[in-house]
Amino acid sequence: MGSGETTARVRCVAAVPCWVSLMARDLEDAKEFYGPLLGWEFEPEPERFGPYLHAVTGGEAVAGLGVAGLGAVPLAWTSYFGTESADAAADAVRERGATLAVGPLAFDEGRVAFAADPAGAVFGIWEGPLGRARKLDLPGAPVWIELRTPDPFAAALFYGQVFRWDGRDPERFEVRWEHDRVVLRAEGHNVAALAKEQAGGPAGMPPHWEVSFAVPDTDRALARALELGGSTVGPAFDSPYGRVARLQDREGARFAVICPKS
């Protein structure tokens, strides 16, 4: 999140992930890693809970980077779901036995909260100026958000109730089953999925929302991440949506890169 000129480019898209952010210990270290890896430039935003940056590619703000505080959200990438009412979504989280960790709090033009679903996957809630879902065909943009969880059907029921997936305009929003995943579609394109974590998945990873950033060549990006001091979480592999490499940055935050299928 943030304010100023860049914030005008960050819009809330109800019911689906519409923003991602990283809470890091060292912002300069994060810039030195992600900038060369994903081609990002960085724009400082007004401080609210500490220093905050927007990552920009192709003139578009695609992610936020902040400083992790004691007892704050974990050292990880977080996906934010848009909603018309953060308070209603927060109430729905509590009513369904999940954890509301922070908020809702006033933040710039909207309200923000952090929660964990019943399986423990952390996510954000963002109420702000409403916009339409769009596909950013830009290197360095987050193009695929996927929940890795033991029971994607139970997770889909939870998120569907919290963000009111049923009853939305079927011309603009759809939930479908494809490639062994529950897939969310908005404005005619896939925006996120909920998938069962396979036995061969990242060892020791609890349920989590995995953020995948677009790259022209997955294997080259993997090699570049290693050169920059990151590490891999298994070998690169081909998925129904493109070639993927799961990585860790220099502080241990996990993410993925993907060369999307055309």
C-alpha positions as CSV (number, residue, x, y, z in Angstrom):
1,M,0.0,0.0,0.0
2,G,1.1,3.6,-0.1
3,S,0.0,7.1,-1.1
4,G,0.8,9.7,-3.8
5,E,1.0,9.2,-7.5
6,T,1.9,5.5,-7.3
7,T,-0.9,4.7,-5.0
8,A,-3.4,5.9,-7.7
9,R,-2.1,2.8,-9.7
10,V,-2.9,0.4,-6.8
11,R,-6.6,-0.6,-6.9
12,C,-8.7,-2.9,-4.8
13,V,-10.2,-5.7,-6.9
14,A,-12.9,-7.4,-4.8
15,A,-12.7,-11.1,-4.0
16,V,-9.3,-11.8,-5.5
17,P,-5.7,-11.1,-4.7
18,C,-4.9,-7.6,-5.9
19,W,-1.6,-6.7,-4.2
20,V,1.5,-8.4,-2.8
21,S,4.1,-7.1,-0.3
22,L,7.2,-8.3,1.5
23,M,8.1,-7.6,5.0
24,A,11.9,-7.7,5.2
25,R,14.4,-7.0,7.9
26,D,16.7,-5.0,5.6
27,L,15.1,-2.9,2.8
28,E,18.5,-2.1,1.2
29,D,19.3,-5.8,1.1
30,A,15.9,-6.6,-0.5
31,K,16.5,-3.9,-3.1
32,E,19.9,-5.3,-4.0
33,F,18.4,-8.7,-4.5
34,Y,15.0,-8.1,-6.2
35,G,16.0,-5.1,-8.3
36,P,18.5,-7.0,-10.5
37,L,16.6,-10.2,-10.4
38,L,13.2,-8.8,-11.5
39,G,14.1,-5.5,-13.1
40,W,12.5,-3.5,-10.4
41,E,12.9,0.2,-9.7
42,F,11.9,1.5,-6.3
43,E,9.8,4.5,-5.2
44,P,9.7,5.5,-1.5
45,E,6.3,5.9,0.0
46,P,5.3,7.9,3.0
47,E,6.0,6.0,6.2
48,R,3.1,4.6,8.2
49,F,4.4,1.7,10.2
50,G,8.0,2.1,9.1
51,P,9.9,2.6,5.8
52,Y,7.9,1.4,2.7
53,L,8.7,1.2,-1.0
54,H,6.8,0.4,-4.1
55,A,8.5,-1.9,-6.6
56,V,7.9,-0.5,-10.1
57,T,8.3,-2.1,-13.5
58,G,7.1,-0.7,-16.9
59,G,5.7,2.3,-15.0
60,E,3.4,0.1,-12.9
61,A,3.6,-0.4,-9.2
62,V,3.6,-4.2,-8.8
63,A,4.6,-4.9,-5.2
64,G,5.3,-3.3,-1.8
65,L,8.3,-3.7,0.5
66,G,8.3,-2.8,4.1
67,V,10.2,-3.5,7.3
68,A,9.1,-6.3,9.5
69,G,8.5,-5.2,13.1
70,L,8.5,-7.3,16.3
71,G,5.3,-9.3,16.5
72,A,4.2,-8.1,13.0
73,V,3.5,-10.1,9.9
74,P,6.1,-12.8,9.2
75,L,9.2,-12.4,7.1
76,A,7.4,-13.4,3.9
77,W,5.6,-12.4,0.8
78,T,1.9,-11.7,1.6
79,S,-1.0,-11.7,-0.8
80,Y,-3.8,-9.2,-0.2
81,F,-7.4,-10.0,-1.2
82,G,-9.6,-7.0,-2.1
83,T,-12.9,-6.5,-0.4
84,E,-15.7,-3.9,-0.3
85,S,-15.6,-4.0,3.5
86,A,-12.6,-4.9,5.5
87,D,-14.7,-5.0,8.7
88,A,-17.2,-7.5,7.1
89,A,-14.3,-9.7,5.9
90,A,-12.6,-9.6,9.3
91,D,-15.9,-10.6,11.0
92,A,-16.2,-13.5,8.6
93,V,-12.7,-14.6,9.3
94,R,-13.4,-14.8,13.1
95,E,-16.8,-16.4,12.5
96,R,-15.2,-19.3,10.6
97,G,-12.6,-20.1,13.3
98,A,-9.7,-18.5,11.6
99,T,-7.2,-15.9,13.1
100,L,-7.4,-12.2,12.7
101,A,-3.9,-11.0,13.6
102,V,-4.0,-7.3,12.9
103,G,-6.7,-4.7,12.1
104,P,-8.6,-3.7,10.3
105,L,-6.6,-0.4,10.5
106,A,-7.0,2.8,8.5
107,F,-4.2,2.9,5.9
108,D,-4.0,5.7,3.3
109,E,-7.1,5.6,1.2
110,G,-8.5,2.4,2.7
111,R,-8.3,-0.2,5.5
112,V,-6.0,-3.2,5.9
113,A,-6.0,-6.3,8.0
114,F,-3.8,-9.4,8.3
115,A,-5.3,-12.9,9.0
116,A,-4.5,-16.6,8.8
117,D,-6.9,-19.1,7.4
118,P,-7.9,-22.3,9.4
119,A,-4.9,-24.2,8.0
120,G,-2.5,-21.3,9.0
121,A,-1.9,-19.6,5.6
122,V,-1.3,-15.9,6.1
123,F,-3.1,-13.4,3.9
124,G,-4.0,-9.7,3.8
125,I,-7.3,-8.0,3.5
126,W,-7.4,-4.7,1.6
127,E,-10.4,-2.3,1.3
128,G,-9.5,0.6,-1.0
129,P,-10.5,2.4,-4.2
130,L,-12.2,-0.2,-6.4
131,G,-10.9,-1.2,-9.8
132,R,-11.2,-4.0,-12.3
133,A,-8.9,-7.0,-12.5
134,R,-6.3,-6.7,-15.2
135,K,-3.5,-8.9,-16.3
136,L,-0.1,-7.2,-16.1
137,D,2.0,-8.7,-19.0
138,L,5.2,-7.3,-17.5
139,P,8.4,-8.9,-16.5
140,G,8.7,-8.7,-12.7
141,A,4.9,-8.5,-12.1
142,P,3.2,-11.0,-9.9
143,V,1.3,-13.1,-12.4
144,W,0.3,-16.1,-10.4
145,I,-0.8,-16.4,-6.8
146,E,-1.4,-20.0,-5.5
147,L,-2.4,-21.4,-2.1
148,R,-0.4,-24.5,-1.2
149,T,-2.6,-26.3,1.4
150,P,-3.5,-29.8,2.5
151,D,-7.2,-29.4,1.6
152,P,-7.9,-26.9,-1.2
153,F,-11.7,-27.6,-1.1
154,A,-11.9,-26.7,2.5
155,A,-9.8,-23.6,1.8
156,A,-12.0,-22.6,-1.1
157,L,-15.1,-22.9,1.1
158,F,-13.4,-20.6,3.7
159,Y,-12.2,-17.9,1.2
160,G,-15.4,-18.1,-0.7
161,Q,-17.4,-17.3,2.4
162,V,-15.1,-14.5,3.6
163,F,-14.9,-12.8,0.2
164,R,-18.4,-13.7,-1.0
165,W,-17.4,-15.7,-4.1
166,D,-21.0,-17.0,-4.6
167,G,-23.4,-14.5,-6.1
168,R,-20.9,-12.3,-7.9
169,D,-21.4,-11.4,-11.5
170,P,-20.6,-14.6,-13.5
171,E,-19.6,-12.5,-16.5
172,R,-16.8,-11.0,-14.4
173,F,-15.9,-13.6,-11.8
174,E,-15.7,-17.4,-11.9
175,V,-14.5,-20.2,-9.7
176,R,-13.6,-23.4,-11.6
177,W,-11.7,-26.7,-11.3
178,E,-8.8,-27.2,-13.7
179,H,-5.4,-28.9,-13.6
180,D,-6.1,-30.3,-10.1
181,R,-6.7,-26.8,-8.7
182,V,-9.5,-24.6,-7.7
183,V,-8.9,-21.6,-10.0
184,L,-10.2,-18.1,-9.7
185,R,-10.9,-16.1,-12.8
186,A,-11.7,-12.4,-13.0
187,E,-12.3,-10.3,-16.1
188,G,-11.6,-13.3,-18.3
189,H,-8.3,-14.4,-17.0
190,N,-6.9,-16.6,-14.3
191,V,-5.8,-14.7,-11.2
192,A,-5.2,-17.3,-8.5
193,A,-5.6,-20.9,-7.5
194,L,-5.8,-23.2,-4.5
195,A,-3.9,-26.4,-4.8
196,K,-3.1,-29.4,-2.7
197,E,0.5,-29.4,-1.5
198,Q,2.1,-32.5,-3.0
199,A,4.5,-34.8,-1.1
200,G,7.3,-33.5,-3.3
201,G,6.6,-29.9,-2.4
202,P,8.9,-27.7,-0.5
203,A,10.0,-29.5,2.6
204,G,8.8,-28.1,5.9
205,M,6.6,-25.5,4.3
206,P,3.4,-24.8,6.2
207,P,0.3,-23.8,4.2
208,H,1.0,-20.6,2.4
209,W,0.1,-18.3,-0.5
210,E,2.9,-18.6,-3.1
211,V,3.6,-15.5,-5.1
212,S,5.1,-16.1,-8.6
213,F,6.7,-13.2,-10.5
214,A,7.0,-13.2,-14.3
215,V,10.4,-13.7,-15.9
216,P,11.4,-14.2,-19.6
217,D,13.4,-17.3,-18.8
218,T,12.9,-19.3,-15.6
219,D,16.2,-21.1,-15.6
220,R,18.2,-17.9,-16.2
221,A,16.3,-16.3,-13.4
222,L,17.1,-19.2,-11.1
223,A,20.8,-18.9,-11.9
224,R,20.7,-15.1,-11.4
225,A,19.0,-15.6,-8.0
226,L,21.8,-17.8,-6.9
227,E,24.4,-15.3,-8.1
228,L,22.6,-12.6,-6.0
229,G,22.8,-14.8,-2.8
230,G,19.4,-16.4,-2.9
231,S,18.7,-20.2,-2.8
232,T,16.5,-22.7,-4.5
233,V,13.6,-24.7,-3.1
234,G,14.0,-27.7,-5.4
235,P,14.7,-27.7,-9.2
236,A,12.7,-25.8,-11.8
237,F,9.7,-27.6,-13.2
238,D,7.0,-27.3,-15.8
239,S,3.5,-26.5,-14.6
240,P,0.2,-26.1,-16.6
241,Y,0.8,-22.3,-16.3
242,G,4.5,-22.1,-17.2
243,R,7.9,-23.1,-16.1
244,V,8.4,-22.4,-12.4
245,A,11.3,-22.1,-10.0
246,R,10.7,-21.8,-6.2
247,L,13.3,-19.6,-4.5
248,Q,14.3,-18.0,-1.3
249,D,15.8,-14.5,-1.1
250,R,18.9,-13.6,1.0
251,E,16.8,-13.3,4.2
252,G,14.8,-16.5,3.6
253,A,11.5,-15.2,2.3
254,R,10.1,-17.7,-0.2
255,F,8.6,-16.8,-3.6
256,A,8.6,-18.2,-7.1
257,V,9.4,-17.1,-10.7
258,I,7.5,-18.3,-13.7
259,C,7.9,-17.9,-17.4
260,P,4.1,-17.9,-18.3
261,K,2.8,-19.9,-21.2
262,S,1.7,-17.6,-24.0
